Amino acid sequence: MFYAYILFSKTRDRYYIGSSGNLGQRVIKHNEKHKGFTGHTQDWQLVYLEEYETLKMSQKQSLQIVVKKNFFPTQNFTQTGK
């Protein structure tokens, strides 16, 4: 399975939207120190996810979430969809 997901950092008071085929490993990577957007803090928490059959579908949904910015506060944080 593949996932479109949203992370939240209390320290930065910011959301991060992404997609992955290995969500557990990806969240761990976000919480490691690195130069990217999520690398400055190590408190990223998964607050929303949707499940898809292909990576392309999960990437498309991630992009739609970014473009529409309509995921809060009306949607449930643990939805799954196909």
C-alpha positions in Angstrom: 0.0 0.0 0.0 0.9 3.6 -0.5 0.0 6.6 1.6 -0.7 10.3 1.3 0.0 11.7 4.8 0.2 14.9 6.9 2.7 15.4 9.7 2.6 18.2 12.3 5.5 19.7 14.3 4.5 21.5 17.6 8.0 23.1 17.7 7.6 24.7 14.3 3.8 24.9 14.4 3.8 23.6 10.8 2.4 20.8 8.7 4.2 18.7 6.1 2.3 16.9 3.4 3.9 13.9 1.6 3.4 10.4 0.1 5.3 7.1 0.6 5.2 3.4 0.1 6.8 2.8 3.5 5.2 5.2 5.9 6.8 4.0 9.1 10.3 4.4 7.7 9.4 7.7 6.1 8.2 9.2 9.4 11.4 8.0 11.1 13.4 9.8 8.3 11.5 13.0 8.8 12.4 13.0 12.5 16.2 12.6 11.8 18.4 15.6 11.6 19.0 16.6 8.0 19.0 19.8 5.8 15.4 19.4 4.5 12.2 21.1 5.6 11.5 18.5 8.3 15.1 18.1 9.5 15.2 21.1 11.8 13.1 19.4 14.5 12.5 15.9 15.6 8.9 16.1 16.8 6.9 15.4 13.6 3.7 13.4 14.4 1.4 11.7 11.9 -2.0 13.5 12.1 -3.6 12.3 8.8 -3.3 9.6 6.3 -5.0 8.1 3.3 -4.2 4.7 1.8 -3.9 4.1 -2.0 -3.1 1.1 -4.2 -0.3 3.0 -6.2 2.4 5.5 -5.5 1.1 7.7 -8.3 -2.4 7.9 -6.7 -0.9 8.8 -3.3 1.3 11.5 -4.9 -1.7 12.9 -6.8 -3.7 13.1 -3.5 -0.7 14.8 -1.7 -0.5 17.4 -4.4 -4.3 18.0 -4.2 -4.1 18.5 -0.5 -1.3 21.1 -1.0 -3.1 22.9 -3.7 -6.5 23.0 -2.0 -5.3 23.4 1.6 -8.6 22.2 2.7 -7.7 19.3 5.0 -8.2 21.1 8.3 -10.3 21.3 10.4 -13.2 19.5 8.8 -11.6 16.1 7.9 -10.9 13.2 10.3 -7.2 12.8 10.9 -7.2 9.0 10.4 -9.1 8.5 7.1 -8.3 5.9 4.6 -9.4 6.0 0.9 -8.8 4.2 -2.4 
